[in-house]
Amino acid sequence: MRARRPRGAARSRGVWSWAAVALGGLLLAGCQTDHPQNTLTPAGPVADTQQNLWYVVFVIAVVVFILVQGLILYAVFRFRDRGDDDQAIPKQVAGNTRLEIMWTIIPAIILAAIAVPTVKTVFDLAAVPSDPLEVRVIGKQYWWEFEYTGEEGQGVVTANELHIPVDRPVFLTMESLGQQPTDPTGVIHSFWVPKLAGKQDVVPGHQRTMTIEASEPGRYRGTCAEFCGLSHANMRFVVVAEETADFEGWIASQTEPAASPTDELAAQGEQLFTERTCIACHAITGYEGAEARVGPDLTHFQQREKFAGYILENNEANLTAWLKDPQAVKPGSQMPNLQLSDADVDALVAYLRTLE
């Protein structure tokens, strides 16, 4: 009769098999290098500097890990219990002055090797760069507002899409505010564009600064990296890096006022916008009384790829769903449900689609 394999052994082999599969999956996932938020593929000098520091710390940590774990494994196998009276007992070194001095000096050297480049990098990145583009970043629930300050920026205000020129540092002054531009009662956010720079907390009542720079044109995804409420995961943005001429053209287009619609349905939407509560929250350049910045500036709304915290494609279907019930689309959003009729929604969507 064939002997039965112990049930516990079979279960143990099954657990190890699943563990091997899981480990293999994690290793394969780590081979993905083109993820849009991969910090290990920097796309600018600031991110390069931070990655170089990471390499220094990582190499030191790996060396220390191998040495410490190697000594532990050696001690485990060399002095394991063999079940006899002749078992080797490790030599006791308590009170050995030379050894105590050695394992005090070595960690101090290791810490210095990490601290010196770290402190230097912190000071280098904290310095204000020469000839930067200056942008004020305001974290709100749950979206980002970007205001281009100074004569060059011409006071352009946009939301969730930060346009920058390539090969030029962009100096960001960041703060967290409530829904009004002067309301300090915001919450903590964290500004993070993984391919361009590390994280920077944005704290109510304090101004924080950081520099970002892109070496190549492209769209670099960012997000809020600090839990800030119900729709924290829906607080995204994108940095659009462009050639200098393209960026200057974009700035020029953003200073233009909104054009009046010629289509009848869009004209009805324009009237609804100014007569209903929309105008109390959203700014549109060229409209008297539409200067509020509770919600995003909509002057050139149709130029944006996405809206609602950069989570929805800017198309008619998503605009319709958003206006009918914002909370169903983005829970926790500060946009109220205005109980609009289907006809009103169609008119407002037609109007918003004209805001080029």
GIVEN-V801062 format. One line per field, one symbol per residue. ss: DSSP state (2 for helix, 1 for strand, 0 for the rest). psi: psi as a letter, one per 30 degrees, with the letter a starting at -180 (. if undefined). burial: 1 if it has 16 or more other C-alpha atoms within 10 Angstrom, else 0. A space follows every 50 residues. Layout:
BEGIN
ss: ???
psi: ???
burial: ???
END
This chain:
BEGIN
ss: 00000022222222222222222222222200000000000000222222 22222222222222222222222222220000000000000000002222 22222222222222222222222222000000111111110011111102 22200011101111100001111111000000000000111100000001 11010001111100000111111100000002220111111102222222 22220000000002222222222220222200000000000000000000 22200110000110022222222202222000000000000222222222 220000
psi: kkkkkkeeeeeeeeeeeeeeeeeeeeeeeffjfgkfhjfgilgleeeeee eeeeeeeeeeeeeeeeeeeeeeeeeeeegljgglfgkkkkkkgkgjeeee eegeeeeeeeeefeeefeeeeeeeffkklkhlkkkkkjkljilkkkjjll eefggkkakfjjklklhkkjjkjklklafkfgjghalklkkjjefflalj kjkkfkklllklkkfkkljjkllkgkkgaehefgillkjjklleeeeeee eeeffklkkkkfkeeeeeeeeeeffafeffekkjkfkkfifkheakkgeh effkelahghfkkileeeeeeefeieffejkfkfjljghkleeeeeeeee eeffi.
burial: 00000000000000000000000000000000000010101111111101 10100010000000000000000000000000000000000000000000 00000000000001000100100010000000111111111111111110 00101111111111111111111111111000010111111111111111 11110011111111101011111111011011111111111100001100 10011001001000111111011000011111111000011111111111 11110111111101000111011111001101111000000001111111 111111
END
